C-alpha cells in the first residue's frame, strides 16, 4: 500500500511513519509534503498513491486548498488537532480522521476502514460515486468553521435566576444524577445540560473533559499527580467535592492540551 504523508511537523512525520510500520507491514511511504504548494506539485508529478494521510493545518494554510488546485484521486485520512465534538458526525463518512497525537489503535482502525471502502475509490470515472472527496471536504470545512461557543449560563440562585460568565467557571462535574459547575469564587450551581452537551458548548482550548463526570478549565488545574492504573489525579482550585481523575485513555490528549 503506497502512502503519501502531508504534514509540516518533522517529529510528527517520524512518529507517523513509525506507527504505520507497526500496524501495517505493507505500508510504503512513497512521498512526503509539508505544504499546499508542495503537495499539489507532488500529486501532479506522481501516480496517485493508494492513500493520503493529510494534516489539516499546514504551514501555508489549511490542506483543503489542495483540492481547489488539483484533482485528488486518492482516499484521504485527515489528521487534526481539533476537538472530537466538532468532528464526531464526520466519523461515519467514507474517509476517516485522526486526532493528534495519533494513537496506534486509531491508525489501525482507520486503515481497516480504508480497506473496507477501497473498492469505492476504484470505480471508473464514468460511475458517479455516492459521496465525492470534494463533498466530504466541504462537509469537514463546515464542521470546522469557527463555532459560537457558550459565553454564559443562566442558573438558579434561590428564587431568582443569575447569569454566570463561562470565564468565571472552574469546572463542571456530575454526581450521577445532576450536573453542576463551580465558579472560581467557590459557588456551586446546578446546570441543566448533559456532560456531552456541555463539552460541545465550551471552547476546547479552555475546557477539557478528563472523564465521563468532569470537564475542567485550564485555569482550574492546580497540581497533577500520578495515579494508579496509568491515570492522573488533579488538584483543582477551588477544591472539588470528589476525586478529579484523568481517565487512562485521556492522559496523552490531556497532557497535549495542557501544554498548548
N, C-alpha and C positions, 0 to 999 in steps of 0.2 A: 504494500500500500504506500503510494507516494504522497508525501505531505508537504505543503508549503506553510511555513510559520511566519505570520505577520505580527511583529512585536517589537517595541522600541526600547525595551529594557534588556540589557545583555544578560543580567543574572536570571531574569525570568525565562529567557530563551534556554539557558543552560539547564535550569530546573525542569522546564517543559520537556526538553529532549531526553533528560534522564528518566522522567516519569513515563514518557512514551515508550522508551526501551524496556521499562519494567513491566508494562501492561500489554505490549504487542510487539513480538519479535519481528513481525512482517513490516512494521512501520519504518519507512525510509524518508528522512527529511531531505528533499531534493532542492529546497531553496529557503532562504530567509530574507525578510524585508523589514525595515524599520520605519517606513513612511508610506504615505499615499502614493506619491510620485514613483517611488521605487517599486511598489507593488504593481502599479499599472504597467511599468516598463517590463517587469518580470513576467507578468501574465501575457503580455503581447509578444514576448520573445521566446516563450517556452510552451511545451504541451501542457494542457490543463492537468493539474495534479488530481489524484483521487479525492483529496480532502484538503481544506484550508483551515488552519487554526488561526483565528484573527482577533487580535486585541481591538477593542473599540476605540480607546483613546491612544492616538499616535502623536508623535512629536509635531507633525504638521496638520493636525486636525483629527476629526472622527473618521474611522475607516469606512463609514457608509459612503463617503465621497468616492471611493474606489469604484463603486457600482455606477456612478454617474459618468465615469471616464472610459470604461471598457467593459465588455461583456464578461461576466464571471460564470464560467461553465461548470464550476465545481461546487459541491455542497460545502457549507461553511459552518463551523462551530465557533461561536463568538466567545471571547474571554473578556470579562468585565469586572470592575470593582464596585458596580452599582449594587444597591441593596436588593435582596432577594424578593422583597414585597413588590417592588416596581416591575419585576420580571416574571413573577410566578405563573402568570397566564401564558407566557411565551413558551414555557416548558413543554406544552402539549403539541407544538408545531413540529414540522418535519425536520428542522435542524435544532440544534441544542445550544446552550450557553454554559460557560463555566465561570464560577466566581473565583476571583483571586483571594488568597493564594490557591492555585489549582491543586486539588487533592487527588491522589491516585485513584480512589474509588469513583470519584466523579468523572474523571477522564475515561476510566474503564467503561462506565455506563454510557457515556456519550459516544464512544467508539462502537459499542454494541448497538446503540440506536442507529448510528450511521450505517452499519452493516444491514440492519433490518430494512432501511429505506433506500439502500443503494440502487436497487433496480429502478426506483422512481427517477433518479437522475440520469439513467442510461436510456431514457425514452428518446426516440428520434425527434428531431426538431419539428417535424410535421405534427407531432402529437402535442396537444395543449395540456401542460401539467396542471394538476389541481391547484397548486399554490406555488407561484414562481419565487425565485430568490428575491427578485425586486419587491414583490408584495410582502414577503417576510421582513425584508429590511425596512420597508416603510412602516410596518406594524411595530417593529422594535424601536424605530425612531420615535414613534408616537408615545410608546411606553416610557421612553427615556427623556421626554420633554420635561422641563422644569415644573415640578409639582408645586401646588399652592398648599404648603404644609400648614398644619394647625398652629395658630398663634396664641390661642387662649381656650380655656374650658369654663363653661358655666356650671357651677356646682351649688349644692345646698349648704347653707350655714344657718342652722337653727330653722327659723321660719322664713328666711329670705334667701335669695339667690345672689351669689357673688361671682365675679369673673376673675379667674386666675391666669396670669400670663404663663405661657409654656416655659419661658426663661427662668421663672421662679420655682419650677418643679424639679425636685432632685431625682425622684424615681417613682415608678408605678409598680404595684405588686398585687398579687391575688392571694386570698386565704382559702381558695377552693370554692367559695360561694359568691363573694363580692370582689370587685376590683377597686383599688384605692390608689391615690398618689399622696406623696408627702412633699411639702414645699421646703425650701432651704431654711425657712424660719420655723420648721418642725410642726407645721399644721397638717392635719390628715383629713382627706376628703374622699368620699365615695365617688366613683366615676362610672357612668352608665355606658361603658363600651367594653367589648371583649379585648383580650390582650392582642389578638390578631388584628383587630380594627385599630387599636392604638398604635401598633407597630407600623401600620400603613399611613397613619396621620402625622407621625413625627419625623423630623429630619434625621436621616440615617447617620449624618456626621455628628449629631448631638446626642442621640439616644441609641442604645444597643440592647437587644433582647438577649440576656445572658442565659435564660432558661424559660420554661413554659410559664413561670409565675413572676418573672422580673424583667422590667425594662428600666435601664439605668441611664442617667445623664452622665456625660463625660466629666462634668464638674463635681459629681457626687462621689466619685471613686477616690477614697482617701488612701487606703493601703490594699495591697494584693498579697495573699498568702497561698502557698502550695497547699493542696487539699488532697486527701486520698482518692484513688480512682482516677488519677491524672486530671483532676479538676482544680479550680481555683476558688478560694474563699475571699470575698471582698468585704472590706470595712468601708461602709458608706457614711456620708455625712448629709443630714443628721443620722443618728443611729437608727437602725432598722429593727423592726419587731421580730424578724425571723432571719435565718441564715441566708445570705445572698451568695449563691454558689453558681459559678460559671460551669455549665454542663460540659462534659468532655468533648463532645463534637463541636462546641462553640469556642473552645480555648484558643485555637490558632487564629480564627477570624477576630476574636475579641482583642488579642494582642496587636494584630494589624490595625484594627480600628482605633485602639487607644494610642498607638504610636503615630497616627497621622498628624 
